[in-house]
């Protein structure tokens, strides 16, 4: 396996929805509870669905 000179980070990519914002929070909390390294979020402020 190649060594890229940095640690491998594992996490989640969360797509929030305007209809259920609490779901994005719950997924972020689950990411933390699973002790993953990062939680990232889709961010499209011009799209009212997110």
C-alpha distance matrix in Angstrom:
0.0 3.8 6.6 9.5 12.0 13.1 13.0 12.0 15.6 16.8 20.3 22.9 24.7 28.4 31.0 34.4 37.7 41.1 42.5 40.5 39.1 39.0 36.2 33.9 34.8 34.3 30.8 30.0 31.5 29.5 26.2 27.5 28.6 25.2 23.9 21.5 20.8 22.5 25.2 25.8 29.0 30.2 33.0 35.6 38.9 40.8 40.1 42.5 40.5 37.7
3.8 0.0 3.8 6.3 9.1 10.9 11.8 11.5 15.1 17.0 20.4 23.1 24.5 28.2 30.8 34.1 37.5 40.7 42.5 40.6 39.0 39.1 36.5 33.9 34.8 34.7 31.2 30.1 31.8 30.2 26.7 27.8 29.4 26.2 24.6 21.9 20.6 22.0 24.8 25.1 28.2 29.3 31.8 34.4 37.6 39.4 39.1 41.7 39.9 37.1
6.6 3.8 0.0 3.8 5.6 7.6 9.0 9.8 13.5 16.1 19.6 22.6 24.1 27.8 30.6 33.6 37.1 40.3 42.2 40.2 38.3 38.3 36.0 33.2 33.8 33.8 30.5 29.0 30.6 29.3 25.7 26.3 28.1 25.2 23.1 20.6 18.8 20.4 23.5 24.0 27.4 28.8 31.1 33.9 36.8 38.9 38.8 41.3 39.8 36.7
9.5 6.3 3.8 0.0 3.8 5.7 8.2 9.0 12.2 15.1 18.2 21.0 22.2 25.8 28.4 31.4 34.9 37.9 40.1 38.3 36.2 36.4 34.3 31.3 32.0 32.4 29.1 27.3 29.3 28.3 24.6 25.3 27.5 24.9 22.6 19.8 17.5 18.6 21.6 21.6 24.9 26.2 28.2 30.9 33.7 35.8 36.0 38.6 37.3 34.2
12.0 9.1 5.6 3.8 0.0 3.8 7.1 9.4 12.4 15.9 19.0 22.1 23.5 27.0 29.8 32.4 36.1 38.8 41.1 39.1 36.8 36.9 35.1 31.9 32.2 32.7 29.7 27.5 29.2 28.6 24.8 24.9 27.2 24.9 22.2 19.8 17.2 18.6 21.9 22.2 25.7 27.3 29.1 32.0 34.6 36.9 37.3 39.8 38.6 35.3
13.1 10.9 7.6 5.7 3.8 0.0 3.8 6.5 9.0 12.6 15.6 18.8 20.4 23.8 26.8 29.2 32.9 35.7 37.9 35.8 33.3 33.3 31.6 28.4 28.5 29.1 26.1 23.9 25.5 25.0 21.2 21.2 23.6 21.4 18.6 16.2 13.4 14.9 18.3 19.0 22.5 24.5 26.3 29.5 31.9 34.5 34.7 37.0 35.8 32.4
13.0 11.8 9.0 8.2 7.1 3.8 0.0 3.8 6.2 9.7 12.9 16.4 18.6 21.8 25.1 27.5 31.2 34.1 36.0 33.7 31.3 30.9 29.1 26.2 26.1 26.4 23.4 21.3 22.6 21.8 18.2 18.1 20.2 17.9 15.1 12.9 10.5 12.6 16.2 17.4 21.1 23.5 25.6 29.0 31.5 34.2 34.1 36.1 34.6 31.1
12.0 11.5 9.8 9.0 9.4 6.5 3.8 0.0 3.8 6.6 10.1 13.5 15.7 19.1 22.3 25.0 28.6 31.7 33.5 31.1 29.1 28.8 26.6 23.9 24.2 24.2 21.0 19.3 20.8 19.6 16.0 16.6 18.6 15.9 13.8 11.0 9.2 11.0 14.1 15.4 19.0 21.1 23.7 26.9 29.7 32.2 31.8 33.8 32.0 28.8
15.6 15.1 13.5 12.2 12.4 9.0 6.2 3.8 0.0 3.8 6.7 10.2 12.6 15.7 19.1 21.6 25.3 28.2 30.0 27.6 25.4 25.1 23.0 20.2 20.4 20.5 17.4 15.5 17.2 16.2 12.5 13.2 15.5 13.1 11.0 7.8 5.6 7.1 10.4 11.9 15.6 18.1 20.6 24.0 26.6 29.4 28.9 30.6 28.8 25.5
16.8 17.0 16.1 15.1 15.9 12.6 9.7 6.6 3.8 0.0 3.8 7.3 10.2 13.3 16.8 19.3 22.9 26.0 27.5 24.9 23.1 22.6 20.2 17.7 18.2 17.8 14.5 13.2 14.8 13.3 9.8 11.3 13.2 10.5 9.3 5.7 5.4 6.5 8.8 10.7 14.2 16.6 19.6 23.0 25.7 28.4 27.4 28.9 26.8 23.6
20.3 20.4 19.6 18.2 19.0 15.6 12.9 10.1 6.7 3.8 0.0 3.8 7.0 9.7 13.3 15.6 19.3 22.4 23.8 21.2 19.3 18.9 16.5 13.9 14.5 14.3 10.9 9.7 11.8 10.5 6.9 9.1 11.5 9.3 8.8 5.1 5.4 4.6 5.5 7.7 10.9 13.6 16.7 20.1 22.7 25.5 24.3 25.6 23.4 20.2
22.9 23.1 22.6 21.0 22.1 18.8 16.4 13.5 10.2 7.3 3.8 0.0 3.8 6.1 9.7 12.2 15.7 19.0 20.3 17.8 16.3 16.1 13.5 10.9 12.3 12.2 8.5 8.1 10.9 9.6 6.8 9.9 12.2 10.5 11.1 7.9 8.7 6.6 4.9 6.2 8.4 10.8 14.1 17.3 20.0 22.7 21.2 22.3 19.9 16.8
24.7 24.5 24.1 22.2 23.5 20.4 18.6 15.7 12.6 10.2 7.0 3.8 0.0 3.8 6.7 9.7 13.1 16.4 18.1 16.2 14.7 15.5 12.9 10.0 12.3 12.9 9.4 9.3 12.8 12.1 9.8 12.8 15.3 14.1 14.7 11.5 11.7 8.7 6.1 4.8 5.7 7.2 10.8 13.8 16.7 19.1 17.6 19.0 16.7 13.7
28.4 28.2 27.8 25.8 27.0 23.8 21.8 19.1 15.7 13.3 9.7 6.1 3.8 0.0 3.8 6.1 9.6 12.9 14.4 12.5 11.0 11.9 9.4 6.5 9.3 10.2 7.2 7.7 11.3 11.1 9.8 12.8 15.1 14.7 15.7 13.2 13.8 10.6 7.1 6.0 4.8 6.3 9.6 12.4 14.9 17.4 15.5 16.3 13.8 10.8
31.0 30.8 30.6 28.4 29.8 26.8 25.1 22.3 19.1 16.8 13.3 9.7 6.7 3.8 0.0 3.8 6.6 10.1 11.8 10.7 9.8 11.7 9.4 7.1 10.6 11.9 9.6 10.6 14.1 14.2 13.4 16.3 18.5 18.2 19.5 17.0 17.5 14.2 10.6 8.7 5.9 5.2 8.1 9.9 12.4 14.5 12.2 12.9 10.2 7.5
34.4 34.1 33.6 31.4 32.4 29.2 27.5 25.0 21.6 19.3 15.6 12.2 9.7 6.1 3.8 0.0 3.8 6.8 8.7 7.5 6.2 8.7 7.3 5.2 8.6 10.5 9.5 10.4 13.5 14.3 14.3 16.7 18.7 19.2 20.5 18.6 19.1 15.7 12.0 10.4 7.2 6.9 8.3 9.9 11.3 13.6 11.3 11.0 8.4 5.6
37.7 37.5 37.1 34.9 36.1 32.9 31.2 28.6 25.3 22.9 19.3 15.7 13.1 9.6 6.6 3.8 0.0 3.8 5.3 5.5 5.8 9.0 8.1 7.6 10.8 12.5 12.1 13.6 16.3 17.0 17.5 19.9 21.7 22.3 23.9 22.2 22.8 19.5 15.7 14.1 10.7 9.7 10.3 10.6 11.4 13.0 10.0 8.7 5.7 4.4
41.1 40.7 40.3 37.9 38.8 35.7 34.1 31.7 28.2 26.0 22.4 19.0 16.4 12.9 10.1 6.8 3.8 0.0 3.8 5.6 5.7 9.4 9.9 9.8 12.1 14.2 14.7 15.8 18.1 19.5 20.2 22.1 23.9 25.0 26.4 25.0 25.4 22.1 18.3 16.7 13.2 12.2 11.7 11.3 10.8 12.3 9.7 7.1 5.3 5.1
42.5 42.5 42.2 40.1 41.1 37.9 36.0 33.5 30.0 27.5 23.8 20.3 18.1 14.4 11.8 8.7 5.3 3.8 0.0 3.8 6.4 9.0 9.4 10.7 12.9 14.1 15.0 16.8 18.7 19.6 21.0 23.0 24.2 25.4 27.3 26.1 27.1 24.0 20.2 19.1 15.8 15.0 15.1 14.8 14.5 15.6 12.6 9.9 7.4 8.3
40.5 40.6 40.2 38.3 39.1 35.8 33.7 31.1 27.6 24.9 21.2 17.8 16.2 12.5 10.7 7.5 5.5 5.6 3.8 0.0 3.8 5.5 5.7 7.6 9.6 10.4 11.6 13.6 15.1 16.0 17.7 19.6 20.6 21.9 23.9 23.0 24.2 21.4 17.7 17.2 14.3 14.4 15.1 15.7 15.8 17.6 14.9 12.6 10.0 9.5
39.1 39.0 38.3 36.2 36.8 33.3 31.3 29.1 25.4 23.1 19.3 16.3 14.7 11.0 9.8 6.2 5.8 5.7 6.4 3.8 0.0 3.8 5.3 5.5 6.8 8.9 10.3 11.2 12.9 14.6 15.8 17.3 18.8 20.4 21.9 21.0 21.8 18.9 15.2 14.7 11.9 12.6 12.9 14.2 14.0 16.5 14.4 12.4 10.5 8.8
39.0 39.1 38.3 36.4 36.9 33.3 30.9 28.8 25.1 22.6 18.9 16.1 15.5 11.9 11.7 8.7 9.0 9.4 9.0 5.5 3.8 0.0 3.8 5.4 5.1 6.1 8.6 9.8 10.5 12.2 14.2 15.3 16.2 18.2 20.0 19.7 20.9 18.5 15.0 15.5 13.5 15.0 15.8 17.5 17.5 20.2 18.1 16.2 14.1 12.4
36.2 36.5 36.0 34.3 35.1 31.6 29.1 26.6 23.0 20.2 16.5 13.5 12.9 9.4 9.4 7.3 8.1 9.9 9.4 5.7 5.3 3.8 0.0 3.8 5.4 5.0 6.1 8.6 9.7 10.3 12.2 14.2 15.0 16.2 18.4 17.7 19.3 17.0 13.5 14.0 12.2 13.5 15.2 17.1 17.9 20.3 17.9 16.5 13.8 12.0
33.9 33.9 33.2 31.3 31.9 28.4 26.2 23.9 20.2 17.7 13.9 10.9 10.0 6.5 7.1 5.2 7.6 9.8 10.7 7.6 5.5 5.4 3.8 0.0 3.8 5.4 5.1 6.2 8.6 9.8 10.5 12.5 14.2 15.3 16.8 15.6 16.6 13.9 10.2 10.4 8.5 10.3 12.0 14.4 15.4 18.2 16.2 15.5 13.1 10.4
34.8 34.8 33.8 32.0 32.2 28.5 26.1 24.2 20.4 18.2 14.5 12.3 12.3 9.3 10.6 8.6 10.8 12.1 12.9 9.6 6.8 5.1 5.4 3.8 0.0 3.8 5.4 5.1 6.2 8.6 9.8 10.7 12.2 14.2 15.4 15.0 16.0 13.6 10.4 11.5 10.5 13.0 14.3 17.0 17.5 20.6 19.1 18.0 16.1 13.3
34.3 34.7 33.8 32.4 32.7 29.1 26.4 24.2 20.5 17.8 14.3 12.2 12.9 10.2 11.9 10.5 12.5 14.2 14.1 10.4 8.9 6.1 5.0 5.4 3.8 0.0 3.8 5.4 5.0 6.1 8.6 9.8 10.3 12.1 14.2 14.2 16.1 14.4 11.5 13.3 12.8 15.3 17.1 19.8 20.6 23.6 21.6 20.6 18.1 15.7
30.8 31.2 30.5 29.1 29.7 26.1 23.4 21.0 17.4 14.5 10.9 8.5 9.4 7.2 9.6 9.5 12.1 14.7 15.0 11.6 10.3 8.6 6.1 5.1 5.4 3.8 0.0 3.8 5.4 4.9 6.1 8.7 9.7 10.4 12.4 11.6 13.5 11.7 8.7 10.5 10.4 13.0 15.5 18.3 19.8 22.7 20.7 20.3 17.6 15.0
30.0 30.1 29.0 27.3 27.5 23.9 21.3 19.3 15.5 13.2 9.7 8.1 9.3 7.7 10.6 10.4 13.6 15.8 16.8 13.6 11.2 9.8 8.6 6.2 5.1 5.4 3.8 0.0 3.8 5.4 5.0 6.4 8.7 9.9 10.8 10.0 11.1 9.0 6.2 8.6 9.2 12.5 14.6 17.9 19.2 22.5 21.0 20.9 18.8 15.6
31.5 31.8 30.6 29.3 29.2 25.5 22.6 20.8 17.2 14.8 11.8 10.9 12.8 11.3 14.1 13.5 16.3 18.1 18.7 15.1 12.9 10.5 9.7 8.6 6.2 5.0 5.4 3.8 0.0 3.8 5.3 5.1 6.1 8.6 9.7 10.4 12.1 11.1 9.2 12.1 13.0 16.3 18.2 21.5 22.5 25.8 24.3 23.8 21.7 18.7
29.5 30.2 29.3 28.3 28.6 25.0 21.8 19.6 16.2 13.3 10.5 9.6 12.1 11.1 14.2 14.3 17.0 19.5 19.6 16.0 14.6 12.2 10.3 9.8 8.6 6.1 4.9 5.4 3.8 0.0 3.8 5.3 4.9 6.1 8.5 9.0 11.8 11.3 9.7 12.8 13.9 17.0 19.5 22.7 24.2 27.3 25.5 25.1 22.6 19.9
26.2 26.7 25.7 24.6 24.8 21.2 18.2 16.0 12.5 9.8 6.9 6.8 9.8 9.8 13.4 14.3 17.5 20.2 21.0 17.7 15.8 14.2 12.2 10.5 9.8 8.6 6.1 5.0 5.3 3.8 0.0 3.8 5.5 5.2 6.4 5.7 8.1 7.6 6.6 10.0 12.0 15.3 18.0 21.4 23.2 26.3 24.9 25.1 22.7 19.6
27.5 27.8 26.3 25.3 24.9 21.2 18.1 16.6 13.2 11.3 9.1 9.9 12.8 12.8 16.3 16.7 19.9 22.1 23.0 19.6 17.3 15.3 14.2 12.5 10.7 9.8 8.7 6.4 5.1 5.3 3.8 0.0 3.8 5.3 4.9 6.0 7.8 8.2 8.1 11.8 14.1 17.6 19.8 23.4 24.8 28.2 27.1 27.1 25.1 21.8
28.6 29.4 28.1 27.5 27.2 23.6 20.2 18.6 15.5 13.2 11.5 12.2 15.3 15.1 18.5 18.7 21.7 23.9 24.2 20.6 18.8 16.2 15.0 14.2 12.2 10.3 9.7 8.7 6.1 4.9 5.5 3.8 0.0 3.8 5.3 7.7 10.6 11.6 11.5 15.2 17.1 20.5 22.9 26.4 27.8 31.1 29.6 29.4 27.1 24.2
25.2 26.2 25.2 24.9 24.9 21.4 17.9 15.9 13.1 10.5 9.3 10.5 14.1 14.7 18.2 19.2 22.3 25.0 25.4 21.9 20.4 18.2 16.2 15.3 14.2 12.1 10.4 9.9 8.6 6.1 5.2 5.3 3.8 0.0 3.8 5.5 9.1 10.7 11.1 14.7 17.1 20.3 23.1 26.5 28.4 31.5 29.9 30.1 27.6 24.7
23.9 24.6 23.1 22.6 22.2 18.6 15.1 13.8 11.0 9.3 8.8 11.1 14.7 15.7 19.5 20.5 23.9 26.4 27.3 23.9 21.9 20.0 18.4 16.8 15.4 14.2 12.4 10.8 9.7 8.5 6.4 4.9 5.3 3.8 0.0 3.8 6.5 8.9 10.5 14.2 17.2 20.6 23.1 26.8 28.6 31.8 30.7 31.1 28.9 25.7
21.5 21.9 20.6 19.8 19.8 16.2 12.9 11.0 7.8 5.7 5.1 7.9 11.5 13.2 17.0 18.6 22.2 25.0 26.1 23.0 21.0 19.7 17.7 15.6 15.0 14.2 11.6 10.0 10.4 9.0 5.7 6.0 7.7 5.5 3.8 0.0 3.8 6.0 7.9 11.3 14.5 17.7 20.5 24.1 26.2 29.3 28.2 29.0 26.9 23.6
20.8 20.6 18.8 17.5 17.2 13.4 10.5 9.2 5.6 5.4 5.4 8.7 11.7 13.8 17.5 19.1 22.8 25.4 27.1 24.2 21.8 20.9 19.3 16.6 16.0 16.1 13.5 11.1 12.1 11.8 8.1 7.8 10.6 9.1 6.5 3.8 0.0 3.8 7.2 10.2 13.8 17.0 19.4 23.1 25.1 28.3 27.7 28.8 27.0 23.5
22.5 22.0 20.4 18.6 18.6 14.9 12.6 11.0 7.1 6.5 4.6 6.6 8.7 10.6 14.2 15.7 19.5 22.1 24.0 21.4 18.9 18.5 17.0 13.9 13.6 14.4 11.7 9.0 11.1 11.3 7.6 8.2 11.6 10.7 8.9 6.0 3.8 0.0 3.8 6.4 10.0 13.3 15.6 19.3 21.3 24.5 24.0 25.1 23.5 19.9
25.2 24.8 23.5 21.6 21.9 18.3 16.2 14.1 10.4 8.8 5.5 4.9 6.1 7.1 10.6 12.0 15.7 18.3 20.2 17.7 15.2 15.0 13.5 10.2 10.4 11.5 8.7 6.2 9.2 9.7 6.6 8.1 11.5 11.1 10.5 7.9 7.2 3.8 0.0 3.8 6.8 10.3 12.7 16.4 18.4 21.5 20.7 21.6 19.9 16.4
25.8 25.1 24.0 21.6 22.2 19.0 17.4 15.4 11.9 10.7 7.7 6.2 4.8 6.0 8.7 10.4 14.1 16.7 19.1 17.2 14.7 15.5 14.0 10.4 11.5 13.3 10.5 8.6 12.1 12.8 10.0 11.8 15.2 14.7 14.2 11.3 10.2 6.4 3.8 0.0 3.8 7.0 9.3 12.9 15.2 18.2 17.6 18.9 17.4 13.9
29.0 28.2 27.4 24.9 25.7 22.5 21.1 19.0 15.6 14.2 10.9 8.4 5.7 4.8 5.9 7.2 10.7 13.2 15.8 14.3 11.9 13.5 12.2 8.5 10.5 12.8 10.4 9.2 13.0 13.9 12.0 14.1 17.1 17.1 17.2 14.5 13.8 10.0 6.8 3.8 0.0 3.8 6.1 9.6 11.8 14.8 13.9 15.2 13.7 10.1
30.2 29.3 28.8 26.2 27.3 24.5 23.5 21.1 18.1 16.6 13.6 10.8 7.2 6.3 5.2 6.9 9.7 12.2 15.0 14.4 12.6 15.0 13.5 10.3 13.0 15.3 13.0 12.5 16.3 17.0 15.3 17.6 20.5 20.3 20.6 17.7 17.0 13.3 10.3 7.0 3.8 0.0 3.8 6.6 9.5 11.9 10.9 12.7 11.3 8.0
33.0 31.8 31.1 28.2 29.1 26.3 25.6 23.7 20.6 19.6 16.7 14.1 10.8 9.6 8.1 8.3 10.3 11.7 15.1 15.1 12.9 15.8 15.2 12.0 14.3 17.1 15.5 14.6 18.2 19.5 18.0 19.8 22.9 23.1 23.1 20.5 19.4 15.6 12.7 9.3 6.1 3.8 0.0 3.8 6.1 8.9 8.9 10.8 10.6 7.2
35.6 34.4 33.9 30.9 32.0 29.5 29.0 26.9 24.0 23.0 20.1 17.3 13.8 12.4 9.9 9.9 10.6 11.3 14.8 15.7 14.2 17.5 17.1 14.4 17.0 19.8 18.3 17.9 21.5 22.7 21.4 23.4 26.4 26.5 26.8 24.1 23.1 19.3 16.4 12.9 9.6 6.6 3.8 0.0 3.8 5.4 5.5 8.2 8.8 6.5
38.9 37.6 36.8 33.7 34.6 31.9 31.5 29.7 26.6 25.7 22.7 20.0 16.7 14.9 12.4 11.3 11.4 10.8 14.5 15.8 14.0 17.5 17.9 15.4 17.5 20.6 19.8 19.2 22.5 24.2 23.2 24.8 27.8 28.4 28.6 26.2 25.1 21.3 18.4 15.2 11.8 9.5 6.1 3.8 0.0 3.8 5.4 7.0 9.0 7.1
40.8 39.4 38.9 35.8 36.9 34.5 34.2 32.2 29.4 28.4 25.5 22.7 19.1 17.4 14.5 13.6 13.0 12.3 15.6 17.6 16.5 20.2 20.3 18.2 20.6 23.6 22.7 22.5 25.8 27.3 26.3 28.2 31.1 31.5 31.8 29.3 28.3 24.5 21.5 18.2 14.8 11.9 8.9 5.4 3.8 0.0 3.8 6.3 9.0 8.6
40.1 39.1 38.8 36.0 37.3 34.7 34.1 31.8 28.9 27.4 24.3 21.2 17.6 15.5 12.2 11.3 10.0 9.7 12.6 14.9 14.4 18.1 17.9 16.2 19.1 21.6 20.7 21.0 24.3 25.5 24.9 27.1 29.6 29.9 30.7 28.2 27.7 24.0 20.7 17.6 13.9 10.9 8.9 5.5 5.4 3.8 0.0 3.8 5.5 5.9
42.5 41.7 41.3 38.6 39.8 37.0 36.1 33.8 30.6 28.9 25.6 22.3 19.0 16.3 12.9 11.0 8.7 7.1 9.9 12.6 12.4 16.2 16.5 15.5 18.0 20.6 20.3 20.9 23.8 25.1 25.1 27.1 29.4 30.1 31.1 29.0 28.8 25.1 21.6 18.9 15.2 12.7 10.8 8.2 7.0 6.3 3.8 0.0 3.8 5.5
40.5 39.9 39.8 37.3 38.6 35.8 34.6 32.0 28.8 26.8 23.4 19.9 16.7 13.8 10.2 8.4 5.7 5.3 7.4 10.0 10.5 14.1 13.8 13.1 16.1 18.1 17.6 18.8 21.7 22.6 22.7 25.1 27.1 27.6 28.9 26.9 27.0 23.5 19.9 17.4 13.7 11.3 10.6 8.8 9.0 9.0 5.5 3.8 0.0 3.8
37.7 37.1 36.7 34.2 35.3 32.4 31.1 28.8 25.5 23.6 20.2 16.8 13.7 10.8 7.5 5.6 4.4 5.1 8.3 9.5 8.8 12.4 12.0 10.4 13.3 15.7 15.0 15.6 18.7 19.9 19.6 21.8 24.2 24.7 25.7 23.6 23.5 19.9 16.4 13.9 10.1 8.0 7.2 6.5 7.1 8.6 5.9 5.5 3.8 0.0
